[in-house]
Amino acid sequence: MAQRWGIVWNPTKIDEDELRAAVDAASPADTEILWWETTADDPGRAMASEAVDAGCDVVIAVGGDGTVRTIAEVLAQAGDDAPALGIVPQGTGNLLARNLGVPLGSVPKALDVVAAGRERRIDMGWSTTDEEETATGFLVMVGFGLDAHMLSETDDELKDKAGWLAYVEAMGRAVAAAQTVDFTIAIDGGDEQTLIGHTLLIGNCGAIQGGVTLLPDAEPDDGRLDLLLVSADNVAQWAQTLRTVVWDNGIRRLLGGGEDTVSTDSAQHLTGESIEVTLPAPVAFEIDGEEAGEVSRLHVRVQSAALRVRC
């Protein structure tokens, strides 16, 4: 059966001739291809909406995490008959692609995955901050504290040259900037509780760059969100936290040496479908690896089975 592909691509991330040649080579002979470029003012929302209205079978996001997230928002809000999402990762983090096994670093291989047609239905998270009335979608994780400080401290020019290694350069400044705070949290409509920490991550997927898995129980199709609260404030606690993330909940589990996620006093794991957080003052906030200003109130929820993704 003939397919209709909608290509929504970021012209700052890839050469047009290279992309068109790869699409021509990967798409079945009877595929109709429709093209939309993102702009500085619109990272893909209007383009994805036009692709839905045009009856595309799949909308392929060619760009970084911001492009993928914007297009996914539109598809998740389009209902059960929405097109599938295809991903050609061209960013720095490429976080959803990493978590779903979409090939990185090869446009032809990523397009081959789209052409193969195998799909996985995944959840999508939605976050509302402070006085906002419109929720913002996320596919991997949102959070405040150390990770958000690290993003705000990262040099954009270095990121363009060195990729994810630029985040390492910013880590030292971020550790100094992240401060432990008392905040309240309510999970799934339960009673508020007060927690203390400098970093809270809420995720739909758990893997980030460098092969590190921060949320080992996070599955993109389980209808739940996973939380990691980090409160390390001295060298010994940081060493314990790193051991927990890298060894206990990382390598050891991959080797079959443990099934249950390990929590410690400085790295606590929680889970829920809806989370309300209130902070005493605004702190740096991130969405899917991108700086998103500051937040003092946060509501996060999961939309179960929101998207069909070719992966």
C-alpha positions in Angstrom: 0.0 0.0 0.0 1.3 3.4 -0.9 2.5 5.6 2.0 2.6 9.3 2.5 5.7 10.6 4.4 5.8 14.0 5.9 9.4 15.3 6.4 9.7 18.1 9.0 13.4 19.0 9.0 15.6 21.6 10.7 17.7 23.2 8.0 20.4 24.2 10.5 21.1 20.6 11.3 21.5 18.9 7.9 22.2 19.7 4.3 19.1 19.6 2.2 20.6 17.8 -0.8 22.0 15.1 1.6 18.6 14.6 3.2 16.6 14.5 0.0 19.0 11.9 -1.5 18.8 9.7 1.6 15.0 9.9 1.7 14.8 9.0 -2.0 17.0 6.0 -1.4 15.2 4.8 1.7 11.5 5.3 0.8 9.5 2.7 -1.1 9.0 3.4 -4.7 5.3 4.3 -4.3 5.8 6.7 -1.4 4.6 10.2 -1.6 6.9 12.6 0.1 5.8 16.0 1.5 8.4 18.5 2.8 8.3 21.2 5.5 11.2 23.2 6.9 11.3 24.4 10.5 12.1 28.0 11.2 13.6 30.0 14.1 10.1 31.1 15.1 8.5 27.7 14.8 10.5 24.5 15.6 7.9 22.3 13.9 4.4 22.8 15.4 2.6 24.4 12.4 4.5 22.0 10.0 3.5 18.9 11.9 -0.1 20.1 12.0 -0.1 20.5 8.3 1.4 17.0 7.9 -1.5 15.6 10.0 -4.1 17.5 8.0 -2.4 16.2 4.8 -3.1 12.6 5.9 0.5 11.6 6.3 1.1 8.0 7.5 4.3 9.0 9.3 5.8 12.4 10.2 9.6 12.2 10.3 11.3 14.6 12.6 14.8 15.5 11.3 16.6 17.5 13.9 17.5 17.6 17.6 15.5 16.9 20.7 13.5 20.1 20.4 12.3 19.3 16.9 11.3 15.8 17.9 9.5 17.0 21.0 7.6 19.7 19.2 6.3 17.3 16.5 5.5 14.7 19.1 3.3 17.2 21.0 1.2 17.8 17.8 0.9 14.0 17.1 0.0 13.2 20.7 -2.8 15.8 20.7 -4.2 14.6 17.3 -5.9 11.5 18.6 -5.8 7.8 17.9 -5.7 8.2 14.1 -2.6 10.5 14.2 0.4 9.6 12.0 3.3 7.7 13.5 6.4 9.5 14.5 9.7 8.8 12.7 13.0 10.1 14.0 16.2 11.1 12.1 18.4 12.2 15.0 20.5 15.3 14.2 21.0 16.9 17.6 23.5 16.8 20.4 21.6 14.6 22.9 19.2 12.7 20.7 17.7 11.4 23.9 14.5 9.7 22.6 16.4 8.1 19.8 18.9 6.7 22.3 16.2 5.2 24.5 14.3 3.6 21.6 17.4 2.3 19.7 17.1 4.5 16.7 20.5 4.6 14.9 22.6 7.6 15.6 25.1 9.2 13.3 23.6 7.7 10.1 20.7 9.3 8.2 20.2 6.3 5.9 20.1 3.8 8.8 17.5 6.0 10.6 15.4 6.2 7.5 15.6 2.5 7.0 14.0 2.1 10.4 11.1 4.4 9.3 10.7 2.4 6.0 10.7 -0.9 7.9 7.4 0.1 9.5 7.8 -1.5 12.9 6.1 0.6 15.6 6.1 0.9 19.3 3.4 2.8 21.2 4.9 5.0 23.9 3.8 7.4 26.6 4.3 11.2 26.6 4.8 13.4 29.6 3.3 16.9 30.1 4.5 19.6 32.4 2.9 22.8 33.5 5.0 25.4 35.4 4.0 28.3 37.6 1.1 30.3 36.1 1.2 28.6 32.6 -2.2 27.4 31.3 -0.7 25.4 28.4 1.2 22.2 29.1 4.5 21.4 27.4 5.2 17.9 26.3 8.3 15.9 27.0 9.5 12.5 25.8 12.5 11.7 28.1 12.7 13.8 31.2 12.2 17.1 32.9 13.9 18.4 36.0 15.3 21.1 38.1 18.6 21.5 39.9 22.0 20.2 38.8 21.1 19.0 35.3 19.3 22.3 34.5 22.2 24.3 35.9 24.6 22.3 33.8 22.5 23.1 30.6 22.4 26.8 31.4 26.2 26.8 32.0 27.0 25.0 28.8 28.8 27.0 26.1 26.7 26.9 22.9 29.8 27.2 20.6 31.6 24.4 22.5 28.5 22.3 22.2 28.5 22.7 18.5 32.1 21.7 18.3 32.3 19.0 21.0 28.8 17.6 21.2 27.8 16.1 24.5 31.3 16.5 25.9 30.6 20.2 26.3 28.3 19.3 29.1 31.2 17.8 31.0 33.0 21.1 30.9 30.0 22.8 32.5 29.6 20.2 35.3 32.0 21.9 37.7 30.2 25.2 37.5 26.8 23.5 37.8 27.8 21.6 41.0 28.7 25.0 42.6 25.4 26.6 41.4 23.0 23.9 42.5 21.8 24.4 46.1 19.9 22.1 48.3 16.3 23.3 49.0 13.3 22.1 50.9 10.3 21.6 48.6 6.8 19.9 48.8 5.7 17.1 46.5 2.4 15.2 46.1 2.3 12.1 44.0 -0.9 10.8 42.4 -3.1 13.1 44.4 -1.7 11.9 47.7 -0.7 14.0 50.7 2.0 16.6 50.4 5.4 15.6 51.8 8.5 17.7 52.3 11.7 16.6 50.6 15.2 18.0 50.6 17.5 17.9 47.6 19.1 20.0 44.8 18.1 17.9 41.8 14.7 16.3 40.9 14.3 14.4 37.6 11.0 13.2 36.4 11.3 10.9 33.4 9.5 8.8 30.8 12.8 7.3 29.7 16.0 6.8 31.7 19.1 6.9 29.5 21.1 9.9 28.7 24.4 10.5 26.8 27.5 8.5 27.6 25.7 5.3 28.3 24.4 6.5 31.7 21.0 5.5 32.9 19.6 7.8 35.5 16.2 6.2 35.8 16.7 2.4 35.5 13.0 1.5 36.0 11.7 4.0 33.4 10.0 2.4 30.5 8.4 4.6 27.8 5.3 2.5 27.6 4.4 1.6 31.2 2.0 4.4 31.8 4.1 5.8 34.6 6.8 8.4 35.3 9.9 7.7 37.4 11.6 10.2 39.7 15.1 10.6 41.0 15.8 12.9 43.9 19.5 13.8 44.4 20.6 15.4 47.7 24.4 14.7 47.8 26.2 17.7 49.4 29.7 16.4 50.2 32.4 14.3 48.6 31.4 11.1 50.3 27.7 11.4 49.3 28.7 12.3 45.7 30.9 9.2 45.6 28.0 7.1 46.9 25.6 8.6 44.4 27.9 8.0 41.4 28.4 4.4 42.5 24.6 3.9 42.8 24.0 5.4 39.3 26.9 3.9 37.4 27.3 0.5 39.2 24.3 -0.6 41.3 21.6 0.7 38.9 23.8 0.5 35.7 26.5 -1.9 35.0 25.5 -4.4 37.7 22.0 -4.7 36.4 23.2 -5.1 32.8 25.3 -8.0 34.0 22.4 -9.6 35.7 23.6 -9.0 39.2 20.5 -7.1 40.4 16.9 -6.5 39.5 15.7 -4.0 42.1 16.6 -0.3 41.8 18.9 0.8 44.6 18.0 4.0 46.5 20.3 5.7 49.0 20.0 8.6 51.4 21.4 10.9 48.6 19.7 9.3 45.6 16.1 8.3 46.1 13.8 6.8 43.4 10.0 7.2 43.3 7.3 6.6 40.7 3.8 8.0 39.9 1.4 9.1 37.1 0.9 12.7 38.3 3.3 14.9 40.3 2.9 18.3 42.0 5.9 20.2 43.2 6.2 23.5 45.0 9.6 25.2 45.5 10.4 28.1 47.9 12.0 30.1 45.1 12.5 29.8 41.3 15.2 27.3 40.2 16.6 26.4 36.8 14.5 24.0 34.8 15.0 21.7 31.8 12.9 19.8 29.3 14.4 16.9 27.3 17.9 18.2 27.7 17.1 21.8 26.8 17.2 24.8 29.1 13.7 26.0 29.9 14.0 29.0 32.3 13.1 28.8 35.9 10.3 27.2 37.8 8.8 27.5 41.3 5.6 25.4 40.8 5.4 22.3 38.6 2.7 19.9 37.6 3.7 16.8 35.6 1.5 14.0 34.3 1.8 11.1 31.9 -0.3 10.6 28.8 -0.3 6.8 28.4 0.1 5.3 24.9 0.2 8.8 23.4 2.4 8.1 20.3 3.2 5.4 17.7 6.9 5.6 17.0 8.8 3.8 14.2 11.7 2.2 16.0 
